[in-house]
Amino acid sequence: MLENVKNISECKKEIDLEIPASEVMKEWDRVVAQYASRAKIKGFRPGKAPKDMIKRMYNPDIRETIINNLVPQALNKELTEKKITPVGQPVISDLHFKENEPLRFKVSVEIWPEIHLPSYTGIKISKKKVSVTEKEIKDSLEELRAKSAQYIPAEERGVENGDYVVAEIKGKNTKTKRSLPTEKVVILAGHKDNEELLNENLIGLKPDEQAHFTIQYKNDHKNKKLAGQEIVYDLKIESVKEKKLPDINDDFAKDLGNYKDLKDLKTKLRAQLHASKKGAQRREMAEEIIGKISKQISLELPESVIEQESNALLNRQLSSLPQQNMSKEALDSLRENQRKRAIQNIQNHLILTKIAEKEKFKVSEEEIKEEMKAIAKTHNVPLARVVESINQEGQKEELKDNLLIRKTVDFLVKSAIIE
């Protein structure tokens, strides 16, 4: 077998491959014999039809079978011998295949670029202070208070902003005269995402009272079914509940869980906030270190990997945005930003993986088990369920990779010089 490997770029190779005619003809004979044994041809018993007749009748299928048998086998052998690990699927082109001649083809493969690391220990980074303010503790208490709110019937008054209202609402399109489905809805009165006219008409209504109003929706309204439509609504109040917040005192702290009193709650909130800020500080320090290493390295990355990562980031970003008609310019800008982010993510991961390799970092089975225990504790689920999920979904290698990256980041932060 003849071959020729060309370096098209830092992360792309082109391989010319040729399978000798003798191997091709041997495969011809084997595949033709297979087709002959299965073919049902009038006048011939199975396996007794002339091979030339089989070739003529099944030529396209025979050729495809031979190519599918020989090409991957030859390619895998070549990649193994040359120690080339492709990224993504190799692309076959310029395939030349005629009977009694060698089978020739080209293969384009993308590979990871070689990384030459600069010095990565003792990197100077700026010191970042970690402190917890009284305002942050107060804000945390208010969040806990809001989560502990109770909603009790407001029987003696009408709707006020902040009330939860259960209502029956009917709508009719003024142009088409078509009625919308009657719905029973729960509305938070005064909420900024509500239609302004809805909020205005809710105020003061009591159970069994009604409101009648018309909304002219804008052409770019997020609900495409309503965009540009004029809808007249009939709304009937079924119930009104007001939000009742508990007082922040010792009883409030005890009701939340394992806290002796309000002072104990504040102490533990401070510790939680401090731990969270320390984690954020560590991430900022790691980003600064990796950023300084990354600036000293110029890498060409496989286009297929960039495309895959940027598409994943773009889809995640789009799914987190409210449904709206995004302009082509806005979408193109978002796509370009996610591409830049993808390139940086991939480069950072390659750098950290290379450092881990150089430092001979490993992740033990015990460390994987401890991480699974931490995941189970964080999500308050049985450990057995976490283990089963990770093993079934094939996520163990990903978990191992994440732990290796974390270990490498910890090493870089510990070895940095904080000024």
N, C-alpha and C positions, 0 to 999 in steps of 0.2 A: 504494500500500500504506500503510495507516494503522498506526501503532504507538504504544505507550506503555510507557516503561520506568519501573518503580517500584523504589526501593531498599528492599528488605525489611529488610535489615540491612547491617552493614559488609561482609559477604562473600557476600551473596545478593541477586540481582535477579530481578524478575518482569517478563516482557515480554508485552504483549498484541499479537498479530499478526493482521492481516486481509489475505487475498489476494483481490483484486477478482473479482467474479463473471465478468467477461469472461475473465480468465486461467484461472479454474476451468473454464469451459465450453470454452475452447480445448483444455485438457488432456483434458476429457471426450471431445471429438470425436476427439482423437488416439489415446487409449487404446482407445475403442470400435472405431476403425478397425483397430487392431492385433489385437484379439480377433476381429473379423469376418474378418480375412484368414486367421486360423489355425483358426477354428471349423469343425467338420464337422457340418452340420445337414442332415438328410434333406430332399430336395426343393430344395436350393439349392446352387449351385456355390460353392466357396470365395470369400469376399469379397462375395458377392451377397445374403446374408441381410439382411433389414431391420434397421436399427440399433436400433429399438425392441425387436425380438425379442432381439437380442444383449444389450441393457441388462437385460432381464427375466431372461434365462438366467444371465448372469454378473455381476449387479449387485454382490454382496458382493466378488468378486475385483476388479472394475473400480474400486470405491470404494477398496479397500485400495491398489491400484496408484497411483491418483491421489494419495492422501494420502502414500504413500511417495515419490512423485516431487516433489510440491510443497512439503511441509512442511520437509524438510531443506534444500532449495534456498533457500526464503524465510528460514529461520532463519540459515543461513550468511551470506547477504547482509546480514541485519540485524546480526549480530554483527560482521561486518567493517566495516560502515558506522559502527557505534557504538564500534568499537575495544574490544569486550568479549571477553576471552579466558577462556572457561569452564574451571573445574577439574572434571574428570570429565564424565559424560554429562548433558546438559540433560534435564529432565523435562517432558514434554508433558502438558497437562491441558486440561479444558473445551473439547474439540474439537467445533466446530459445523460440520457439512458436509451441505448439501442442494443438490440440483441447482438451477441458476439463481440461487444465492445465494452471497455471499462465503464463503470458508472461513476460519473464525475459530478461534484457539486461544491458550492461554497457555503460556509457557515459563518454568520456574524454572531459573536457572543459579547455580552457586556460582563465586565469583571469589576471587583472592587479595586480602587487605585492603591498603590503602595504609599504608605504614610511614613514620612521621616519626621520623627518627633523632635521638637526643640527641647530645651531644658524645661521641666515641668514641676520641679520642686523648689521651694523657697521663693515662690512668686509673691511679690509685694501687693497687698490689697489694703483698702481703707477700712478702718475700724468702724463698726456700726453699733450704736448704742441700743440696748434693749431695756425698756422701762414700761411700766404699766401705770396709767394715770387714774385718778379718782373718777374722772368722767367716763373712762372706758368701763370701769367697774359698775358705775351707775347705769350706763347704757346696757350692759349685760343683764343687770337686774331687771331693767325695763323689758328686755326681750323675754326673760323668763316669766315676768308678770303677764305679758301679753299672751304667752302660750298657756298660762293658767286661767285665762279669762273664762267666765261663765256667761251664758246667754239666757236671759230670763224674759218671759213675756212682758211686753209693755202694754198694759191693759187700759191705763187711764189717759193715755196721750197718743198723739199721732206720730208718724215717722219722723225721726231726726237723723242727721248725718251720723254714720257709724252703726246704725241699726241693720240687722239682718232681716230682710223682708221676703216672705214667701208669697208669690203672686201668680195669678193666672193671666196670661197675656195673649191677646188675639191681634192679628195684623191683617191689613188688606192693602194691596197695591192699588193706588188711586188711578193709575193709567190702565192697567189690564183688568182691574176689578177682581183679580184673583186673590183669594184668602190664603194667608199663610197658616201652617199648622198651629193649633192652639197648644200652648206650652205652659207647664208649671215651672217657674223659675225661682231661684234664690238670688236675691240682689243685695249687695252691700251698698246701702244708701250713701250717696255722696262720693263714691269711689271715682278716681280720676279717669279710669278706663270706660266708665259708663257714658252713654250719650248724655250730653248736657241737658237736653229736654226731659230725659227720663229722670235724672236727678231732681230737676225742678218740680216735676209733677208728683214725685213720691212724697216730698216733704209735707207733713201735716195729715196725711191720710191715715185712717184707722181701719181695722179689720172690717171687711164687707163693703168698704167705700171704693169708689171707682174713679179712674182718670181717663180722659180722652184727649189724645194729642197726635200731632203729625210730625214726622221726621223726614227731611229731605237729605238723603245720603249723598256725600260727595262722590264724584266719579272714581276717585282713587281709594275708596273705602276698602279696608282690609278684608271684609266679607264680600267676595265678588258677586254673590247672589243679590246683595243689597246695593252694590255700587251704582250710583246714578238714579236710584229708585226713590219714589216718594211713597212712604208707608204711613197709613193712619192706624193708630194703636188704641185698643181698649184694654185697660189694665184694672184688675180687681185684686185688692189686698186680701190675703187669707190669714196671715199672722205676722206680727212684728215682735222681734226680740232685741233687747238692748244688751250692750256689752257691759259686763260688770267686772271690773278689775279688782283683784285682792290688794289689801294693804301690804306694803313691804315691811314685815316685822318678823319676830322670832317664829310665830306660827306659820307664816308663809315659808320660811326656810325649812322648817320641820316637815311641812307638807310636800316639799319637793323631793325629799329622800333622806339620805343618811347625813343630816346636818344637825348639830346640837342647837344652834341658834343662828341669828342673822350674821353675827360676827364670824362664825365658822364658815358660813356660806361665802361671805366676802373674801375670807382668807383663801378658800379653795378656788374661787373664781379668779383671784389674782394669780394663783399658781398656774391655772389653766391658760390664762391669757399670756403669762410669761413664757410658758412652754411653747405656745403657738407662735409667739414672736421670735423665740429662739430658733424654731424650725424655719421661719421665714428668713431670719438672719443667715442661717446656714445656706439656704437656697440662693440668697443674694450673693454671698461670698463665693459659692460654687460657680454661679453664672459669671462673676467677675473673673475668676481664675480661668475657667474654660474659654471665656471670651478672649483673654490675653494669649492663651495658647493658640486658639483658633486663628488669630490675626497673623501669627507667624507661619501659618501653613496655607498653601494654595493647592486645592484639590479639584480635579474634574470628577464629577460624580455620574454614575449611570443614569441616563435619561429616564429609563423605565422606572427606576426606584423613585426619582424625583416626582415623576408623574403620579405614581401610586400614593406617595405620602402627601403630596399637595392636594390631590383629589379627596383623600380621607379628611384632611384638615378643612377643606372647603365645605364638604358635606356636613361636617360637624358644626361649622360656623353657621351655615345656612339653616340647619335644623334648630339652632338656638335662637334664631331671629324670628320676630313675629311675621306671620304671613303678609307679604306685601308685594306690590308690583315693582321689582327692582329694575332700574334702568340698565341697559347694556354697559354703559360706562361704569356704573357702580359695581356691577358684577365683574367686569374685567379688572377693575382696581382691586377688588377683594381677592380675585383669583391670583393676581400678581403678588399681592401681599402674602398669601398663603404659600405661594411657590417659594418666595424668599425665606419664609419661616421653615418650610420643608427642607430646603437646602441646608440651613443652619442646624436644624434638628439632626439630619443625617450625618453632617460633618462632626457635630459634637459627639454623637454616638460612636462614630468610627474612632475618634480621638480617644475617648474613654475606654473603648474596647482594646485599642492598641496599648494604652498605658497598663491596663489590667493584665494583658498578655506579657508585657515586658517585666512587670512586677511579680508575675507568676501568681496572681490572685486566683483563688478557687472558691467555690461555694459548696459547702458540705451538705449532706442529706439532713444533718441535724439543724443546720441553719434554715433549710427549706421548711422543715417541720415547725420550727419556731415562728417562721413567717406565717405559715398557715394558721397557727394558733392565734397570732396577732390579728389576722384578717377575721377569724371567727369571733374574737372578742369585740373588735371594732363594729362589726355588723350584727352582733348579738345573735349568732346562729351556731348550731352544733358544729364542732370541729369535723365530725365525720362527713357532714354535708359539704363543707369547704373542700376537703380532701377528694371526695367523690367528684365534685364539679370540676376541679382543676385537672384531675386525671382523665375524666370523660371528655372534656373539651380540649384536651391536648395543650393545656396552658402551663404545664410544669416547666418547660424550657423557657417560656417567656418570663415566668416567675424567677427562675434561676438567673436569667440574663439581667432582670431588674435588680436583683440582689448584688450581682457582680458590679453593676454600674454604681449602685449605692456605696458599695465598699470602696470603689475607686474614688468616688467623690469625697468620701470621708478622709481617705488618704491624702488627697490634694489639699483639702481644707486644713488638716492637721499639719501638713508640711509647709503651709503658706506663712509668710511673714506679715503680721498685722501691724500696720503703722497707725 
